[in-house]
Amino acid sequence: MKGLKNYTMVLAILLCGSFTMLHHGWADYDQTKPQDFETKIEESIYENPHVLAKVKYKKEMYTVFLAPTSRMTDRGLTGDMIKKGTSVRLVAYPHKTEKGEMRAERIFVDGKKFELR
């Protein structure tokens, strides 16, 4: 029985650690350097844990982390609204260490603002 408790505790620690590594918290992004730009969606993935959009910014490709799907849907932003070719305006923060990655604070689609935090 004691071995089972130890095994369960080790498994819980490993699972929590692995999910923490997958989470994209705000601390990894430089909120002192907001980037406000217009672009087109090159590719989007509308699934959890975060919706992703590939966009060009200053002639380079960036992966922009948006909100989880539930938050996007609750705020009226569907996957069809950010499909490939859609023109958007993003306000996003660059990752502190990962070149080519940002986290979006808000997105404008057809002139309508969607807060993502």
C-alpha positions as CSV (number, residue, x, y, z in Angstrom):
1,M,0.0,0.0,0.0
2,K,2.9,2.4,0.9
3,G,4.4,1.8,-2.6
4,L,1.1,2.7,-4.2
5,K,1.0,6.0,-2.3
6,N,4.6,6.8,-3.4
7,Y,3.8,5.9,-7.0
8,T,0.7,8.0,-7.0
9,M,2.6,11.0,-5.5
10,V,5.4,10.7,-8.1
11,L,2.8,10.4,-10.9
12,A,0.9,13.5,-9.7
13,I,4.2,15.6,-9.5
14,L,5.2,14.5,-13.0
15,L,1.8,15.4,-14.5
16,C,1.6,18.8,-12.8
17,G,5.1,19.6,-14.0
18,S,4.4,18.6,-17.5
19,F,1.2,20.6,-17.7
20,T,3.0,23.6,-16.2
21,M,5.6,23.5,-19.0
22,L,2.8,23.6,-21.6
23,H,1.1,26.6,-20.1
24,H,1.8,30.0,-21.6
25,G,1.5,32.4,-18.7
26,W,1.9,36.1,-19.1
27,A,5.2,36.2,-17.2
28,D,7.1,34.9,-20.2
29,Y,6.0,37.9,-22.4
30,D,7.4,41.5,-22.2
31,Q,4.4,43.6,-21.4
32,T,6.5,46.7,-21.5
33,K,6.8,46.3,-25.3
34,P,3.2,46.1,-26.8
35,Q,3.2,45.5,-30.5
36,D,0.1,47.0,-32.3
37,F,0.0,46.0,-35.9
38,E,-2.3,45.0,-38.8
39,T,-1.7,41.7,-40.6
40,K,-3.4,38.8,-42.2
41,I,-3.8,35.4,-40.7
42,E,-1.5,32.9,-42.5
43,E,-2.7,29.9,-40.5
44,S,-4.8,29.4,-37.4
45,I,-5.4,26.5,-35.0
46,Y,-8.7,26.8,-33.0
47,E,-8.2,24.3,-30.3
48,N,-7.2,24.1,-26.6
49,P,-5.2,24.9,-24.6
50,H,-4.8,28.2,-26.7
51,V,-5.9,29.3,-30.1
52,L,-2.9,30.0,-32.3
53,A,-2.4,32.2,-35.2
54,K,0.5,32.4,-37.6
55,V,1.0,35.9,-38.9
56,K,3.7,38.1,-40.5
57,Y,5.1,40.9,-38.4
58,K,8.0,43.0,-39.8
59,K,8.5,40.6,-42.7
60,E,8.9,37.6,-40.2
61,M,6.5,34.8,-39.3
62,Y,5.2,34.8,-35.7
63,T,3.2,32.4,-33.7
64,V,0.7,34.4,-31.7
65,F,-1.0,32.7,-28.7
66,L,-4.6,33.9,-28.4
67,A,-7.1,32.8,-25.6
68,P,-8.5,29.4,-24.9
69,T,-11.3,28.4,-27.2
70,S,-14.0,28.8,-24.4
71,R,-13.0,32.4,-23.8
72,M,-12.8,33.1,-27.5
73,T,-16.3,31.6,-28.0
74,D,-17.7,33.4,-24.9
75,R,-16.5,36.7,-26.4
76,G,-18.0,36.0,-29.8
77,L,-14.8,35.2,-31.7
78,T,-15.2,31.9,-33.7
79,G,-12.7,29.9,-35.7
80,D,-14.3,31.0,-38.9
81,M,-13.6,34.7,-38.0
82,I,-9.8,34.1,-37.9
83,K,-9.3,31.7,-40.8
84,K,-6.5,32.0,-43.3
85,G,-6.5,35.3,-45.2
86,T,-8.5,37.3,-42.6
87,S,-7.2,40.8,-42.0
88,V,-6.8,41.5,-38.3
89,R,-5.2,44.1,-36.0
90,L,-3.3,42.6,-33.0
91,V,-2.1,44.1,-29.8
92,A,0.5,41.6,-28.6
93,Y,3.5,41.2,-26.4
94,P,6.7,39.5,-27.6
95,H,8.1,36.5,-25.8
96,K,11.1,37.4,-23.6
97,T,13.3,34.7,-25.0
98,E,11.6,32.9,-27.9
99,K,12.0,34.8,-31.1
100,G,9.0,34.6,-33.3
101,E,6.4,34.2,-30.5
102,M,3.9,36.6,-29.1
103,R,0.9,36.6,-26.7
104,A,-2.1,38.6,-27.8
105,E,-3.9,41.0,-25.4
106,R,-6.6,41.8,-28.0
107,I,-7.6,41.3,-31.6
108,F,-9.7,43.4,-33.9
109,V,-11.6,41.6,-36.6
110,D,-13.7,43.6,-39.1
111,G,-13.2,46.6,-36.8
112,K,-14.6,44.8,-33.8
113,K,-12.4,44.5,-30.7
114,F,-12.1,41.3,-28.8
115,E,-10.3,41.3,-25.4
116,L,-8.4,38.1,-24.9
117,R,-7.2,38.2,-21.3
